[in-house]
C-alpha cells in the first residue's frame, strides 16, 4: 500500500555490464563501455523496484523527472549496481536519491521522481486523446 512507502527506505540492484548496454550498442556513443542511458535506466528501475511490491495491482509508478551524473566509464563484463533511498514522500509523489557503482568505485549519482498512478485512469487518459 502507498502508505507503506516511507522516507529512508533503501534498495540495491546489481547487473553485469553486457554488450547490449554499451554506448556503441545503444547509439549514444561509439565506445564499448556502459552507456549513460543504461546507467539512467538502472537508476530508474532500481527506484521503481523499491516501491513496486508495496502497490496494489491496480496502481503503478511512473517516472516524471531524473537528473543523473555519469562520473566514470565501466567496461563490459564488470558488475555495476545502484543504491537508492527514498528522500521524500509527498502524497503520490516519491523522490529518490541514489548512487551507482562498479567494482572499482562510484560511477554515478542522481535523483529521481516517481508518481503513483491508477493504471486504468492513467491509460484511459493516455489513449483517450
N, CA, C and O atoms as a GROMACS GRO file, in nm:
protein
  516
    1UNK      N    1   0.082  -0.119   0.000
    1UNK     CA    2   0.000   0.000   0.000
    1UNK      C    3   0.087   0.125   0.000
    1UNK      O    4   0.198   0.126   0.054
    2UNK      N    5   0.036   0.229  -0.060
    2UNK     CA    6   0.112   0.353  -0.072
    2UNK      C    7   0.156   0.407   0.064
    2UNK      O    8   0.261   0.470   0.074
    3UNK      N    9   0.075   0.383   0.167
    3UNK     CA   10   0.112   0.434   0.300
    3UNK      C   11   0.232   0.360   0.358
    3UNK      O   12   0.290   0.405   0.457
    4UNK      N   13   0.270   0.247   0.298
    4UNK     CA   14   0.389   0.173   0.343
    4UNK      C   15   0.519   0.233   0.289
    4UNK      O   16   0.628   0.198   0.336
    5UNK      N   17   0.508   0.322   0.193
    5UNK     CA   18   0.626   0.385   0.133
    5UNK      C   19   0.673   0.497   0.225
    5UNK      O   20   0.600   0.594   0.249
    6UNK      N   21   0.794   0.483   0.277
    6UNK     CA   22   0.845   0.575   0.380
    6UNK      C   23   0.982   0.632   0.344
    6UNK      O   24   1.062   0.567   0.277
    7UNK      N   25   1.006   0.753   0.390
    7UNK     CA   26   1.138   0.815   0.379
    7UNK      C   27   1.240   0.724   0.448
    7UNK      O   28   1.214   0.669   0.555
    8UNK      N   29   1.355   0.708   0.386
    8UNK     CA   30   1.463   0.628   0.443
    8UNK      C   31   1.469   0.485   0.390
    8UNK      O   32   1.568   0.416   0.412
    9UNK      N   33   1.364   0.441   0.321
    9UNK     CA   34   1.366   0.306   0.266
    9UNK      C   35   1.475   0.299   0.158
    9UNK      O   36   1.495   0.394   0.083
   10UNK      N   37   1.545   0.184   0.151
   10UNK     CA   38   1.658   0.168   0.059
   10UNK      C   39   1.643   0.040  -0.022
   10UNK      O   40   1.576  -0.054   0.019
   11UNK      N   41   1.709   0.040  -0.138
   11UNK     CA   42   1.709  -0.078  -0.225
   11UNK      C   43   1.836  -0.075  -0.310
   11UNK      O   44   1.889   0.031  -0.343
   12UNK      N   45   1.882  -0.193  -0.344
   12UNK     CA   46   2.002  -0.208  -0.428
   12UNK      C   47   1.973  -0.307  -0.539
   12UNK      O   48   1.913  -0.412  -0.515
   13UNK      N   49   2.016  -0.274  -0.660
   13UNK     CA   50   2.000  -0.364  -0.775
   13UNK      C   51   2.135  -0.375  -0.844
   13UNK      O   52   2.203  -0.275  -0.870
   14UNK      N   53   2.174  -0.500  -0.874
   14UNK     CA   54   2.303  -0.527  -0.936
   14UNK      C   55   2.283  -0.589  -1.074
   14UNK      O   56   2.192  -0.669  -1.095
   15UNK      N   57   2.370  -0.550  -1.167
   15UNK     CA   58   2.371  -0.607  -1.301
   15UNK      C   59   2.515  -0.637  -1.340
   15UNK      O   60   2.608  -0.601  -1.269
   16UNK      N   61   2.532  -0.703  -1.453
   16UNK     CA   62   2.663  -0.716  -1.517
   16UNK      C   63   2.653  -0.640  -1.648
   16UNK      O   64   2.556  -0.657  -1.723
   17UNK      N   65   2.751  -0.557  -1.676
   17UNK     CA   66   2.751  -0.478  -1.800
   17UNK      C   67   2.774  -0.574  -1.917
   17UNK      O   68   2.877  -0.641  -1.925
   18UNK      N   69   2.677  -0.577  -2.007
   18UNK     CA   70   2.685  -0.662  -2.125
   18UNK      C   71   2.697  -0.575  -2.250
   18UNK      O   72   2.679  -0.454  -2.245
   19UNK      N   73   2.727  -0.639  -2.362
   19UNK     CA   74   2.746  -0.567  -2.488
   19UNK      C   75   2.626  -0.482  -2.526
   19UNK      O   76   2.643  -0.373  -2.582
   20UNK      N   77   2.505  -0.529  -2.497
   20UNK     CA   78   2.385  -0.455  -2.536
   20UNK      C   79   2.360  -0.330  -2.451
   20UNK      O   80   2.271  -0.251  -2.482
   21UNK      N   81   2.437  -0.313  -2.344
   21UNK     CA   82   2.424  -0.194  -2.257
   21UNK      C   83   2.530  -0.088  -2.286
   21UNK      O   84   2.538   0.012  -2.216
   22UNK      N   85   2.609  -0.110  -2.390
   22UNK     CA   86   2.718  -0.016  -2.420
   22UNK      C   87   2.669   0.104  -2.501
   22UNK      O   88   2.564   0.100  -2.566
   23UNK      N   89   2.748   0.209  -2.494
   23UNK     CA   90   2.718   0.330  -2.571
   23UNK      C   91   2.714   0.299  -2.721
   23UNK      O   92   2.632   0.354  -2.794
   24UNK      N   93   2.802   0.213  -2.764
   24UNK     CA   94   2.806   0.177  -2.907
   24UNK      C   95   2.678   0.105  -2.947
   24UNK      O   96   2.621   0.135  -3.051
   25UNK      N   97   2.633   0.010  -2.867
   25UNK     CA   98   2.513  -0.068  -2.900
   25UNK      C   99   2.387   0.019  -2.896
   25UNK      O  100   2.298   0.003  -2.980
   26UNK      N  101   2.378   0.107  -2.800
   26UNK     CA  102   2.259   0.190  -2.783
   26UNK      C  103   2.258   0.308  -2.881
   26UNK      O  104   2.152   0.359  -2.918
   27UNK      N  105   2.376   0.349  -2.922
   27UNK     CA  106   2.386   0.461  -3.016
   27UNK      C  107   2.410   0.595  -2.950
   27UNK      O  108   2.404   0.699  -3.016
   28UNK      N  109   2.438   0.594  -2.821
   28UNK     CA  110   2.464   0.720  -2.751
   28UNK      C  111   2.611   0.760  -2.758
   28UNK      O  112   2.650   0.867  -2.711
   29UNK      N  113   2.691   0.674  -2.816
   29UNK     CA  114   2.834   0.698  -2.832
   29UNK      C  115   2.893   0.588  -2.916
   29UNK      O  116   2.822   0.500  -2.965
   30UNK      N  117   3.025   0.593  -2.934
   30UNK     CA  118   3.088   0.496  -3.021
   30UNK      C  119   3.174   0.394  -2.950
   30UNK      O  120   3.239   0.312  -3.016
   31UNK      N  121   3.177   0.398  -2.819
   31UNK     CA  122   3.267   0.309  -2.745
   31UNK      C  123   3.191   0.197  -2.675
   31UNK      O  124   3.073   0.210  -2.643
   32UNK      N  125   3.260   0.089  -2.652
   32UNK     CA  126   3.201  -0.028  -2.587
   32UNK      C  127   3.222  -0.021  -2.436
   32UNK      O  128   3.296  -0.100  -2.377
   33UNK      N  129   3.153   0.077  -2.375
   33UNK     CA  130   3.151   0.096  -2.230
   33UNK      C  131   3.006   0.117  -2.189
   33UNK      O  132   2.922   0.152  -2.272
   34UNK      N  133   2.976   0.096  -2.061
   34UNK     CA  134   2.842   0.113  -2.006
   34UNK      C  135   2.790   0.251  -2.044
   34UNK      O  136   2.853   0.352  -2.013
   35UNK      N  137   2.677   0.255  -2.111
   35UNK     CA  138   2.626   0.382  -2.162
   35UNK      C  139   2.555   0.463  -2.054
   35UNK      O  140   2.506   0.409  -1.955
   36UNK      N  141   2.551   0.593  -2.076
   36UNK     CA  142   2.477   0.681  -1.985
   36UNK      C  143   2.328   0.647  -1.985
   36UNK      O  144   2.268   0.643  -1.877
   37UNK      N  145   2.264   0.621  -2.102
   37UNK     CA  146   2.123   0.581  -2.096
   37UNK      C  147   2.101   0.453  -2.015
   37UNK      O  148   1.999   0.439  -1.948
   38UNK      N  149   2.194   0.360  -2.020
   38UNK     CA  150   2.182   0.237  -1.942
   38UNK      C  151   2.199   0.264  -1.793
   38UNK      O  152   2.131   0.202  -1.710
   39UNK      N  153   2.288   0.356  -1.758
   39UNK     CA  154   2.306   0.396  -1.618
   39UNK      C  155   2.179   0.461  -1.565
   39UNK      O  156   2.136   0.432  -1.454
   40UNK      N  157   2.121   0.549  -1.646
   40UNK     CA  158   1.996   0.615  -1.607
   40UNK      C  159   1.885   0.511  -1.590
   40UNK      O  160   1.808   0.517  -1.495
   41UNK      N  161   1.877   0.415  -1.683
   41UNK     CA  162   1.775   0.309  -1.673
   41UNK      C  163   1.795   0.227  -1.546
   41UNK      O  164   1.698   0.192  -1.480
   42UNK      N  165   1.919   0.195  -1.512
   42UNK     CA  166   1.946   0.120  -1.389
   42UNK      C  167   1.896   0.197  -1.268
   42UNK      O  168   1.835   0.140  -1.178
   43UNK      N  169   1.921   0.327  -1.266
   43UNK     CA  170   1.875   0.411  -1.155
   43UNK      C  171   1.723   0.414  -1.147
   43UNK      O  172   1.665   0.402  -1.039
   44UNK      N  173   1.658   0.429  -1.262
   44UNK     CA  174   1.512   0.436  -1.264
   44UNK      C  175   1.450   0.302  -1.226
   44UNK      O  176   1.354   0.297  -1.149
   45UNK      N  177   1.502   0.193  -1.280
   45UNK     CA  178   1.449   0.060  -1.249
   45UNK      C  179   1.467   0.027  -1.101
   45UNK      O  180   1.378  -0.030  -1.038
   46UNK      N  181   1.582   0.062  -1.046
   46UNK     CA  182   1.607   0.036  -0.903
   46UNK      C  183   1.506   0.112  -0.818
   46UNK      O  184   1.454   0.057  -0.721
   47UNK      N  185   1.478   0.236  -0.854
   47UNK     CA  186   1.380   0.316  -0.781
   47UNK      C  187   1.241   0.255  -0.792
   47UNK      O  188   1.170   0.243  -0.692
   48UNK      N  189   1.204   0.216  -0.912
   48UNK     CA  190   1.073   0.153  -0.935
   48UNK      C  191   1.060   0.024  -0.855
   48UNK      O  192   0.958  -0.001  -0.792
   49UNK      N  193   1.164  -0.058  -0.859
   49UNK     CA  194   1.161  -0.186  -0.790
   49UNK      C  195   1.145  -0.170  -0.638
   49UNK      O  196   1.086  -0.256  -0.573
   50UNK      N  197   1.198  -0.062  -0.583
   50UNK     CA  198   1.186  -0.039  -0.439
   50UNK      C  199   1.041  -0.030  -0.394
   50UNK      O  200   1.005  -0.080  -0.288
   51UNK      N  201   0.957   0.034  -0.475
   51UNK     CA  202   0.818   0.056  -0.432
   51UNK      C  203   0.716  -0.034  -0.499
   51UNK      O  204   0.602  -0.041  -0.453
   52UNK      N  205   0.753  -0.104  -0.605
   52UNK     CA  206   0.656  -0.186  -0.679
   52UNK      C  207   0.576  -0.282  -0.592
   52UNK      O  208   0.454  -0.289  -0.605
   53UNK      N  209   0.643  -0.354  -0.505
   53UNK     CA  210   0.573  -0.456  -0.427
   53UNK      C  211   0.484  -0.397  -0.316
   53UNK      O  212   0.414  -0.470  -0.248
   54UNK      N  213   0.488  -0.266  -0.299
   54UNK     CA  214   0.404  -0.201  -0.199
   54UNK      C  215   0.276  -0.145  -0.260
   54UNK      O  216   0.190  -0.091  -0.189
   55UNK      N  217   0.263  -0.156  -0.392
   55UNK     CA  218   0.146  -0.102  -0.460
   55UNK      C  219   0.049  -0.215  -0.496
   55UNK      O  220   0.093  -0.325  -0.531
   56UNK      N  221  -0.081  -0.188  -0.489
   56UNK     CA  222  -0.177  -0.289  -0.535
   56UNK      C  223  -0.165  -0.306  -0.686
   56UNK      O  224  -0.109  -0.220  -0.755
   57UNK      N  225  -0.218  -0.416  -0.738
   57UNK     CA  226  -0.211  -0.443  -0.882
   57UNK      C  227  -0.276  -0.335  -0.967
   57UNK      O  228  -0.246  -0.323  -1.086
   58UNK      N  229  -0.363  -0.257  -0.908
   58UNK     CA  230  -0.434  -0.152  -0.982
   58UNK      C  231  -0.354  -0.022  -0.994
   58UNK      O  232  -0.397   0.072  -1.061
   59UNK      N  233  -0.237  -0.018  -0.929
   59UNK     CA  234  -0.154   0.103  -0.933
   59UNK      C  235  -0.014   0.070  -0.983
   59UNK      O  236   0.034  -0.042  -0.972
   60UNK      N  237   0.050   0.173  -1.039
   60UNK     CA  238   0.189   0.165  -1.085
   60UNK      C  239   0.256   0.297  -1.051
   60UNK      O  240   0.192   0.394  -1.011
   61UNK      N  241   0.388   0.299  -1.068
   61UNK     CA  242   0.459   0.426  -1.056
   61UNK      C  243   0.517   0.460  -1.192
   61UNK      O  244   0.562   0.374  -1.267
   62UNK      N  245   0.514   0.588  -1.223
   62UNK     CA  246   0.571   0.637  -1.349
   62UNK      C  247   0.679   0.739  -1.317
   62UNK      O  248   0.665   0.821  -1.226
   63UNK      N  249   0.787   0.734  -1.393
   63UNK     CA  250   0.894   0.831  -1.377
   63UNK      C  251   0.851   0.965  -1.432
   63UNK      O  252   0.791   0.972  -1.539
   64UNK      N  253   0.883   1.072  -1.359
   64UNK     CA  254   0.846   1.205  -1.404
   64UNK      C  255   0.966   1.298  -1.420
   64UNK      O  256   0.958   1.398  -1.491
   65UNK      N  257   1.076   1.266  -1.354
   65UNK     CA  258   1.195   1.352  -1.363
   65UNK      C  259   1.315   1.271  -1.318
   65UNK      O  260   1.307   1.190  -1.225
   66UNK      N  261   1.429   1.295  -1.386
   66UNK     CA  262   1.553   1.230  -1.344
   66UNK      C  263   1.670   1.322  -1.375
   66UNK      O  264   1.674   1.388  -1.479
   67UNK      N  265   1.764   1.327  -1.283
   67UNK     CA  266   1.886   1.405  -1.302
   67UNK      C  267   2.001   1.313  -1.262
   67UNK      O  268   2.003   1.262  -1.150
   68UNK      N  269   2.096   1.292  -1.352
   68UNK     CA  270   2.199   1.193  -1.328
   68UNK      C  271   2.334   1.245  -1.374
   68UNK      O  272   2.345   1.307  -1.480
   69UNK      N  273   2.436   1.219  -1.294
   69UNK     CA  274   2.574   1.246  -1.334
   69UNK      C  275   2.642   1.113  -1.358
   69UNK      O  276   2.643   1.025  -1.272
   70UNK      N  277   2.700   1.097  -1.477
   70UNK     CA  278   2.778   0.976  -1.509
   70UNK      C  279   2.924   1.014  -1.489
   70UNK      O  280   2.981   1.090  -1.567
   71UNK      N  281   2.985   0.960  -1.384
   71UNK     CA  282   3.116   1.005  -1.338
   71UNK      C  283   3.234   0.926  -1.392
   71UNK      O  284   3.346   0.978  -1.397
   72UNK      N  285   3.211   0.802  -1.434
   72UNK     CA  286   3.323   0.716  -1.470
   72UNK      C  287   3.275   0.605  -1.562
   72UNK      O  288   3.165   0.553  -1.544
   73UNK      N  289   3.357   0.567  -1.659
   73UNK     CA  290   3.323   0.461  -1.753
   73UNK      C  291   3.341   0.323  -1.688
   73UNK      O  292   3.429   0.303  -1.604
   74UNK      N  293   3.256   0.230  -1.730
   74UNK     CA  294   3.262   0.092  -1.683
   74UNK      C  295   3.272   0.000  -1.804
   74UNK      O  296   3.190   0.010  -1.896
   75UNK      N  297   3.372  -0.090  -1.806
   75UNK     CA  298   3.385  -0.180  -1.920
   75UNK      C  299   3.286  -0.297  -1.916
   75UNK      O  300   3.230  -0.329  -1.812
   76UNK      N  301   3.266  -0.358  -2.031
   76UNK     CA  302   3.183  -0.478  -2.043
   76UNK      C  303   3.241  -0.587  -1.952
   76UNK      O  304   3.363  -0.604  -1.942
   77UNK      N  305   3.151  -0.659  -1.888
   77UNK     CA  306   3.192  -0.769  -1.802
   77UNK      C  307   3.199  -0.735  -1.654
   77UNK      O  308   3.199  -0.825  -1.570
   78UNK      N  309   3.204  -0.608  -1.621
   78UNK     CA  310   3.210  -0.566  -1.480
   78UNK      C  311   3.070  -0.564  -1.419
   78UNK      O  312   2.971  -0.541  -1.488
   79UNK      N  313   3.065  -0.589  -1.289
   79UNK     CA  314   2.940  -0.572  -1.215
   79UNK      C  315   2.917  -0.423  -1.193
   79UNK      O  316   3.011  -0.347  -1.170
   80UNK      N  317   2.791  -0.384  -1.201
   80UNK     CA  318   2.752  -0.246  -1.168
   80UNK      C  319   2.626  -0.257  -1.084
   80UNK      O  320   2.546  -0.349  -1.102
   81UNK      N  321   2.608  -0.162  -0.993
   81UNK     CA  322   2.488  -0.164  -0.911
   81UNK      C  323   2.447  -0.022  -0.875
   81UNK      O  324   2.525   0.073  -0.882
   82UNK      N  325   2.321  -0.014  -0.836
   82UNK     CA  326   2.264   0.114  -0.796
   82UNK      C  327   2.204   0.097  -0.657
   82UNK      O  328   2.140  -0.004  -0.628
   83UNK      N  329   2.225   0.197  -0.574
   83UNK     CA  330   2.168   0.201  -0.440
   83UNK      C  331   2.082   0.327  -0.430
   83UNK      O  332   2.132   0.439  -0.446
   84UNK      N  333   1.953   0.308  -0.404
   84UNK     CA  334   1.862   0.422  -0.394
   84UNK      C  335   1.801   0.429  -0.255
   84UNK      O  336   1.793   0.330  -0.182
   85UNK      N  337   1.759   0.549  -0.222
   85UNK     CA  338   1.691   0.573  -0.095
   85UNK      C  339   1.577   0.671  -0.120
   85UNK      O  340   1.591   0.766  -0.197
   86UNK      N  341   1.465   0.647  -0.054
   86UNK     CA  342   1.354   0.742  -0.062
   86UNK      C  343   1.387   0.862   0.026
   86UNK      O  344   1.411   0.848   0.146
   87UNK      N  345   1.389   0.978  -0.037
   87UNK     CA  346   1.427   1.102   0.030
   87UNK      C  347   1.306   1.184   0.074
   87UNK      O  348   1.313   1.260   0.170
   88UNK      N  349   1.195   1.168   0.001
   88UNK     CA  350   1.075   1.246   0.032
   88UNK      C  351   0.952   1.174  -0.022
   88UNK      O  352   0.956   1.116  -0.130
   89UNK      N  353   0.845   1.178   0.054
   89UNK     CA  354   0.716   1.126   0.009
   89UNK      C  355   0.617   1.240   0.026
   89UNK      O  356   0.595   1.289   0.137
   90UNK      N  357   0.556   1.282  -0.085
   90UNK     CA  358   0.458   1.390  -0.084
   90UNK      C  359   0.332   1.338  -0.152
   90UNK      O  360   0.311   1.359  -0.271
   91UNK      N  361   0.248   1.270  -0.075
   91UNK     CA  362   0.128   1.207  -0.132
   91UNK      C  363   0.169   1.096  -0.226
   91UNK      O  364   0.229   0.997  -0.184
   92UNK      N  365   0.136   1.112  -0.355
   92UNK     CA  366   0.170   1.011  -0.455
   92UNK      C  367   0.302   1.040  -0.525
   92UNK      O  368   0.343   0.964  -0.613
   93UNK      N  369   0.370   1.147  -0.488
   93UNK     CA  370   0.497   1.186  -0.548
   93UNK      C  371   0.612   1.139  -0.457
   93UNK      O  372   0.617   1.174  -0.339
   94UNK      N  373   0.702   1.059  -0.514
   94UNK     CA  374   0.812   1.000  -0.438
   94UNK      C  375   0.944   1.049  -0.496
   94UNK      O  376   0.965   1.046  -0.617
   95UNK      N  377   1.034   1.096  -0.408
   95UNK     CA  378   1.166   1.142  -0.450
   95UNK      C  379   1.272   1.044  -0.403
   95UNK      O  380   1.275   1.004  -0.286
   96UNK      N  381   1.359   1.004  -0.496
   96UNK     CA  382   1.466   0.909  -0.467
   96UNK      C  383   1.601   0.978  -0.488
   96UNK      O  384   1.616   1.060  -0.579
   97UNK      N  385   1.697   0.944  -0.406
   97UNK     CA  386   1.836   0.983  -0.429
   97UNK      C  387   1.914   0.853  -0.442
   97UNK      O  388   1.875   0.750  -0.387
   98UNK      N  389   2.023   0.858  -0.514
   98UNK     CA  390   2.098   0.733  -0.529
   98UNK      C  391   2.236   0.752  -0.587
   98UNK      O  392   2.273   0.858  -0.638
   99UNK      N  393   2.311   0.643  -0.576
   99UNK     CA  394   2.447   0.637  -0.630
   99UNK      C  395   2.463   0.504  -0.702
   99UNK      O  396   2.403   0.404  -0.665
  100UNK      N  397   2.545   0.506  -0.804
  100UNK     CA  398   2.576   0.386  -0.880
  100UNK      C  399   2.726   0.357  -0.870
  100UNK      O  400   2.808   0.448  -0.862
  101UNK      N  401   2.758   0.230  -0.870
  101UNK     CA  402   2.895   0.185  -0.850
  101UNK      C  403   2.929   0.073  -0.948
  101UNK      O  404   2.840   0.006  -1.000
  102UNK      N  405   3.059   0.054  -0.972
  102UNK     CA  406   3.107  -0.070  -1.031
  102UNK      C  407   3.212  -0.125  -0.936
  102UNK      O  408   3.230  -0.073  -0.826
  103UNK      N  409   3.280  -0.229  -0.976
  103UNK     CA  410   3.375  -0.295  -0.888
  103UNK      C  411   3.493  -0.206  -0.848
  103UNK      O  412   3.566  -0.238  -0.754
  104UNK      N  413   3.510  -0.094  -0.919
  104UNK     CA  414   3.622  -0.004  -0.890
  104UNK      C  415   3.582   0.123  -0.816
  104UNK      O  416   3.667   0.206  -0.784
  105UNK      N  417   3.452   0.140  -0.789
  105UNK     CA  418   3.409   0.258  -0.716
  105UNK      C  419   3.285   0.322  -0.774
  105UNK      O  420   3.215   0.262  -0.856
  106UNK      N  421   3.257   0.444  -0.732
  106UNK     CA  422   3.136   0.515  -0.774
  106UNK      C  423   3.144   0.555  -0.920
  106UNK      O  424   3.247   0.604  -0.967
  107UNK      N  425   3.034   0.533  -0.993
  107UNK     CA  426   3.028   0.569  -1.134
  107UNK      C  427   2.918   0.670  -1.166
  107UNK      O  428   2.915   0.726  -1.276
  108UNK      N  429   2.829   0.694  -1.072
  108UNK     CA  430   2.722   0.789  -1.099
  108UNK      C  431   2.645   0.825  -0.973
  108UNK      O  432   2.656   0.760  -0.869
  109UNK      N  433   2.566   0.933  -0.986
  109UNK     CA  434   2.480   0.975  -0.876
  109UNK      C  435   2.367   1.059  -0.933
  109UNK      O  436   2.381   1.120  -1.039
  110UNK      N  437   2.255   1.062  -0.861
  110UNK     CA  438   2.146   1.142  -0.912
  110UNK      C  439   2.025   1.140  -0.821
  110UNK      O  440   2.029   1.092  -0.708
  111UNK      N  441   1.916   1.196  -0.877
  111UNK     CA  442   1.789   1.194  -0.807
  111UNK      C  443   1.677   1.172  -0.909
  111UNK      O  444   1.693   1.198  -1.028
  112UNK      N  445   1.566   1.125  -0.859
  112UNK     CA  446   1.460   1.080  -0.948
  112UNK      C  447   1.325   1.095  -0.877
  112UNK      O  448   1.313   1.069  -0.758
  113UNK      N  449   1.224   1.139  -0.952
  113UNK     CA  450   1.088   1.147  -0.901
  113UNK      C  451   1.001   1.044  -0.973
  113UNK      O  452   1.011   1.026  -1.094
  114UNK      N  453   0.915   0.978  -0.896
  114UNK     CA  454   0.815   0.888  -0.950
  114UNK      C  455   0.680   0.930  -0.892
  114UNK      O  456   0.672   0.984  -0.782
  115UNK      N  457   0.576   0.903  -0.967
  115UNK     CA  458   0.440   0.940  -0.926
  115UNK      C  459   0.353   0.815  -0.930
  115UNK      O  460   0.356   0.741  -1.028
  116UNK      N  461   0.277   0.792  -0.826
  116UNK     CA  462   0.188   0.676  -0.818
  116UNK      C  463   0.060   0.708  -0.896
  116UNK      O  464  -0.003   0.812  -0.874
  117UNK      N  465   0.023   0.619  -0.988
  117UNK     CA  466  -0.097   0.640  -1.070
  117UNK      C  467  -0.189   0.518  -1.059
  117UNK      O  468  -0.146   0.407  -1.030
  118UNK      N  469  -0.316   0.543  -1.084
  118UNK     CA  470  -0.414   0.436  -1.102
  118UNK      C  471  -0.401   0.390  -1.247
  118UNK      O  472  -0.419   0.470  -1.339
  119UNK      N  473  -0.371   0.263  -1.268
  119UNK     CA  474  -0.343   0.212  -1.403
  119UNK      C  475  -0.455   0.244  -1.503
  119UNK      O  476  -0.429   0.296  -1.611
  120UNK      N  477  -0.577   0.212  -1.467
  120UNK     CA  478  -0.689   0.228  -1.559
  120UNK      C  479  -0.711   0.375  -1.595
  120UNK      O  480  -0.728   0.408  -1.712
  121UNK      N  481  -0.712   0.462  -1.496
  121UNK     CA  482  -0.731   0.606  -1.521
  121UNK      C  483  -0.618   0.662  -1.605
  121UNK      O  484  -0.641   0.742  -1.696
  122UNK      N  485  -0.494   0.621  -1.574
  122UNK     CA  486  -0.377   0.671  -1.646
  122UNK      C  487  -0.384   0.631  -1.794
  122UNK      O  488  -0.365   0.715  -1.882
  123UNK      N  489  -0.411   0.503  -1.819
  123UNK     CA  490  -0.415   0.455  -1.958
  123UNK      C  491  -0.533   0.515  -2.034
  123UNK      O  492  -0.522   0.542  -2.154
  124UNK      N  493  -0.645   0.535  -1.966
  124UNK     CA  494  -0.760   0.599  -2.030
  124UNK      C  495  -0.723   0.740  -2.076
  124UNK      O  496  -0.757   0.782  -2.187
  125UNK      N  497  -0.654   0.810  -1.990
  125UNK     CA  498  -0.613   0.947  -2.022
  125UNK      C  499  -0.513   0.948  -2.138
  125UNK      O  500  -0.522   1.033  -2.227
  126UNK      N  501  -0.418   0.855  -2.136
  126UNK     CA  502  -0.316   0.850  -2.242
  126UNK      C  503  -0.378   0.812  -2.376
  126UNK      O  504  -0.353   0.879  -2.476
  127UNK      N  505  -0.459   0.707  -2.378
  127UNK     CA  506  -0.512   0.656  -2.503
  127UNK      C  507  -0.646   0.719  -2.542
  127UNK      O  508  -0.695   0.697  -2.653
  128UNK      N  509  -0.705   0.796  -2.452
  128UNK     CA  510  -0.831   0.861  -2.481
  128UNK      C  511  -0.816   0.991  -2.556
  128UNK      O  512  -0.914   1.060  -2.582
  129UNK      N  513  -0.693   1.025  -2.590
  129UNK     CA  514  -0.667   1.151  -2.660
  129UNK      C  515  -0.723   1.149  -2.800
  129UNK      O  516  -0.710   1.248  -2.873
   0.00000   0.00000   0.00000
